[in-house]
């Protein structure tokens, strides 16, 4: 049951106007904050739109229709209600310390109506989930615009050792200025200097957006941005494809479709960034949001968030001057080997002296002329090579001795009485020309007998692989990688088999150790589920071990009055065998409003059914 429209909180400070959302743990209202703005003319009353989140655990709560106070059905429900109310207050405290342009601002947290409320600024606009539902798949440039802003927000909270742990399109609002705002830190965690979790306990996981380590109670015990990196990549995936990604814990059996198979308009770089951010193994992801942001190619920002300016059109003066502005856009491919020129051809003067572009026919003639000149130059170079060959100056191929001219008595012009060293530009085997030459035999010239020595075998060229390594080395590395993968798979299978055997023997500690080793080799759904089962069994065994230290006497609200076996003293424990009333008392009796526990001085401490002390040192009960 929601609070009625017009309901006042904090003695009229806030007025609720309408309920705008409800979940399993709370109701969200739009409201008004009555405050004052101070200026040159003094204090002026004003109304500020706000969003107020009320903690309402619907599975355990009812609202009194007369007083509107929230009441809890049972003592067990009261324990859970109070636990999660503290969690909501912690969320508010986290947000109150985080002020950033792309994070919703918390104004106040307070308790009223036997529950808690958080007053936040009201963001007028839709969530990205709503935009996706109404508009369909968003353009890549628009998605990158929002992701850049949320990336900045996450870098800011990560610097404060806070993880959001629930990044998804429904938790990103777009305000009227087009700015993205990160909301709902309900499952966030803060870590102390020693990097151990100190804040709230996770309630739910957003399937498709949660990383695999969030399914493991040990996966997020120490601070790492990797879970938020995964969720941000999954958010991009959803916005660009319209599909919720395959749940991380199921990807061992149901591979994640590549984004471009669902939306070919996605750029290859953006696809690679998404896939790397969504790697199953955390070590294979980007290790920070900043690293992920650096890998993205942010386009010129057409959505009002800054960035590189869009290429400007040519000015009138530039057009008159015949200047073409060149940008980094892909250049058109030539058709049928046609050359694409970046600028117009030179201007020629017409009859009145004005510059006009050269005509197509003349430009084509110019191209033909250039081609003819290049052909003639090539022919001249070939003739010179032939002349050198006739003189015996042809360079010697590697591993081949120079051919000696036949002693036919015929002298080559320009060589009478010359030594090899006297001729300028003499090319020898020690100083071959840069371009490769052919032997006489290859040239098909047999008019002059030539004494040719047997060619030495040429050294085979080393072919290179696509990775830049010699093919032989690349093949060896590939073979080694395959062997290593098979070895890892075999070791993984052995560890999993050993873990199952130990679980059958109820050696859950040993099984957990094997599963931890297996997950270092490969993270699969089966390994994670077995680990979760192991952890549950271990916790169950720990609870039974704790309970075995006590003799249960009677029920006391959600607790049990117990006598500790080794001391014979009385107290009370919860369902997990933890002492909520210390076992230090001589006896226990039933009091009018609870239980009376006798102290060493024969006075009594009276406890209520919630485990809290009501009266200390009573003389009777």
Rosetta blueprint (number, residue, H / E / L):
1 X L
2 X L
3 X L
4 X L
5 X L
6 X L
7 X L
8 X E
9 X E
10 X L
11 X L
12 X L
13 X L
14 X E
15 X E
16 X E
17 X E
18 X E
19 X E
20 X E
21 X E
22 X E
23 X L
24 X L
25 X L
26 X E
27 X E
28 X E
29 X E
30 X E
31 X E
32 X E
33 X E
34 X E
35 X E
36 X E
37 X E
38 X E
39 X E
40 X L
41 X L
42 X E
43 X E
44 X E
45 X E
46 X E
47 X E
48 X E
49 X E
50 X E
51 X E
52 X E
53 X E
54 X E
55 X E
56 X L
57 X L
58 X L
59 X L
60 X L
61 X E
62 X E
63 X E
64 X L
65 X L
66 X L
67 X L
68 X L
69 X L
70 X E
71 X E
72 X E
73 X L
74 X L
75 X H
76 X H
77 X H
78 X H
79 X H
80 X H
81 X H
82 X H
83 X H
84 X H
85 X H
86 X H
87 X H
88 X H
89 X H
90 X H
91 X H
92 X H
93 X H
94 X H
95 X H
96 X H
97 X L
98 X L
99 X L
100 X L
101 X L
102 X L
103 X E
104 X L
105 X L
106 X E
107 X E
108 X E
109 X E
110 X E
111 X E
112 X E
113 X L
114 X L
115 X E
116 X E
117 X E
118 X E
119 X E
120 X E
121 X E
122 X L
123 X L
124 X L
125 X L
126 X L
127 X E
128 X H
129 X H
130 X H
131 X H
132 X H
133 X H
134 X H
135 X H
136 X L
137 X L
138 X L
139 X L
140 X H
141 X H
142 X H
143 X H
144 X H
145 X H
146 X H
147 X H
148 X H
149 X H
150 X H
151 X H
152 X H
153 X H
154 X H
155 X H
156 X H
157 X H
158 X H
159 X H
160 X L
161 X L
162 X E
163 X E
164 X L
165 X L
166 X L
167 X L
168 X L
169 X H
170 X H
171 X H
172 X E
173 X E
174 X E
175 X L
176 X L
177 X L
178 X L
179 X L
180 X E
181 X E
182 X E
183 X L
184 X L
185 X L
186 X L
187 X L
188 X L
189 X E
190 X E
191 X E
192 X L
193 X L
194 X L
195 X L
196 X E
197 X E
198 X L
199 X L
200 X L
201 X L
202 X L
203 X L
204 X L
205 X L
206 X L
207 X L
208 X L
209 X L
210 X L
211 X L
212 X H
213 X H
214 X H
215 X H
216 X L
217 X L
218 X L
219 X L
220 X L
221 X L
222 X E
223 X L
224 X L
225 X L
226 X H
227 X H
228 X H
229 X H
230 X H
231 X H
232 X H
233 X H
234 X H
235 X H
236 X H
237 X H
238 X H
239 X H
240 X H
241 X H
242 X L
243 X L
244 X L
245 X L
246 X L
247 X L
248 X H
249 X H
250 X H
251 X L
252 X L
253 X L
254 X L
255 X L
256 X L
257 X L
258 X L
259 X H
260 X H
261 X H
262 X H
263 X L
264 X L
265 X L
266 X L
267 X L
268 X H
269 X H
270 X H
271 X H
272 X H
273 X H
274 X H
275 X H
276 X H
277 X H
278 X L
279 X L
280 X L
281 X L
282 X H
283 X H
284 X H
285 X L
286 X L
287 X L
288 X L
289 X H
290 X H
291 X H
292 X H
293 X H
294 X H
295 X H
296 X L
297 X L
298 X L
299 X L
300 X L
301 X L
302 X L
303 X L
304 X L
305 X L
306 X L
307 X L
308 X L
309 X L
310 X L
311 X L
312 X L
313 X L
314 X L
315 X L
316 X H
317 X H
318 X H
319 X H
320 X H
321 X H
322 X L
323 X L
324 X L
325 X L
326 X L
327 X L
328 X L
329 X L
330 X L
331 X L
332 X L
333 X L
334 X L
335 X L
336 X L
337 X L
338 X L
339 X L
340 X L
341 X L
342 X L
343 X L
344 X L
345 X L
346 X L
347 X E
348 X E
349 X E
350 X L
351 X L
352 X L
353 X L
354 X L
355 X E
356 X E
357 X E
358 X L
359 X L
360 X H
361 X H
362 X H
363 X H
364 X H
365 X H
366 X H
367 X H
368 X H
369 X H
370 X H
371 X H
372 X H
373 X H
374 X H
375 X H
376 X H
377 X H
378 X H
379 X H
380 X H
381 X H
382 X H
383 X H
384 X H
385 X H
386 X H
387 X H
388 X H
389 X H
390 X H
391 X L
392 X L
393 X L
394 X L
395 X L
396 X L
397 X L
398 X L
399 X L
400 X L
401 X L
402 X L
403 X L
404 X E
405 X E
406 X L
407 X L
408 X L
409 X L
410 X L
411 X L
412 X L
413 X L
414 X L
415 X L
416 X L
417 X L
418 X L
419 X L
420 X H
421 X H
422 X H
423 X L
424 X L
425 X L
426 X L
427 X L
428 X E
429 X L
430 X L
431 X E
432 X L
433 X L
434 X L
435 X L
436 X L
437 X L
438 X L
439 X L
440 X H
441 X H
442 X H
443 X H
444 X L
445 X L
446 X L
447 X L
448 X L
449 X L
450 X E
451 X E
452 X L
453 X L
454 X L
455 X L
456 X L
457 X L
458 X L
459 X L
460 X L
461 X L
462 X L
463 X L
464 X E
465 X L
466 X L
467 X L
468 X L
469 X L
470 X E
471 X H
472 X H
473 X H
474 X H
475 X H
476 X H
477 X H
478 X H
479 X H
480 X H
481 X H
482 X H
483 X H
484 X H
485 X H
486 X H
487 X H
488 X H
489 X H
490 X H
491 X H
492 X H
493 X H
494 X H
495 X H
496 X H
497 X H
498 X H
499 X H
500 X H
501 X H
502 X H
503 X H
504 X H
505 X L
506 X L
507 X L
508 X H
509 X H
510 X H
511 X H
512 X H
513 X H
514 X H
515 X H
516 X H
517 X H
518 X H
519 X H
520 X H
521 X H
522 X L
523 X L
524 X L
525 X H
526 X H
527 X H
528 X H
529 X H
530 X H
531 X H
532 X H
533 X H
534 X H
535 X H
536 X H
537 X H
538 X H
539 X H
540 X H
541 X H
542 X H
543 X H
544 X H
545 X H
546 X H
547 X H
548 X L
549 X L
550 X E
551 X E
552 X E
553 X E
554 X E
555 X E
556 X E
557 X L
558 X L
559 X E
560 X E
561 X E
562 X E
563 X E
564 X E
565 X L
566 X L
567 X L
568 X L
569 X L
570 X E
571 X E
572 X E
573 X E
574 X L
575 X L
576 X L
577 X L
578 X L
579 X E
580 X E
581 X E
582 X E
583 X E
584 X E
585 X E
586 X L
587 X E
588 X E
589 X E
590 X E
591 X E
592 X L
593 X L
594 X E
595 X E
596 X E
597 X E
598 X E
599 X L
600 X L
601 X L
602 X L
603 X L
604 X E
605 X E
606 X E
607 X E
608 X L
609 X L
610 X L
611 X L
612 X L
613 X E
614 X E
615 X E
616 X E
617 X E
618 X E
619 X L
620 X L
621 X L
